[in-house]
Amino acid sequence: MKYIIRDGNFTGLTIIFFLCAGIGLIYISSEWIENFYIRLVSFSLGLVLVATGGYAGRSRAFGLRPFDSHYEKVRRSYEEEKKKF
């Protein structure tokens, strides 16, 4: 798991894999696949992979951690505020 996610974000190799696999799926689906439904599914999966890789790259560049567990601490603080009122 540490090769995929490190410090609450995807590793560089995972981002590169998502981008290359997504672009490859988009190319293969547009050029080689004849069946419409299989083409649609593979093209959509390629777009999802490219989008995930792109957003993960941006969050890594900005220093955000989308897969971190800080939300649990925030949730507890909101529950404590609700109890006060």
URBELMO-V7690 format. One line per field, one symbol per residue. ss: DSSP state (~ for helix, > for strand, _ for the rest). psi: psi as a letter, one per 30 degrees, with the letter a starting at -180 (. if undefined). A space follows every 50 residues. Layout:
ss = ???
psi = ???
This chain:
ss = ____>>__>>_~~~~~~~~~~~~~~~~~~~~____~~~~~~~~~~~~~~~ ~~~~~~~~~~~~_______~~~~~~~~~~~~~~~_
psi = fffekkhglkleeeeeeeeeeeeeeeeeefefkekeeeeeeeeeeeeeee eeeeeeeeeeefgljfhlgffeeeeeeeeeeefe.
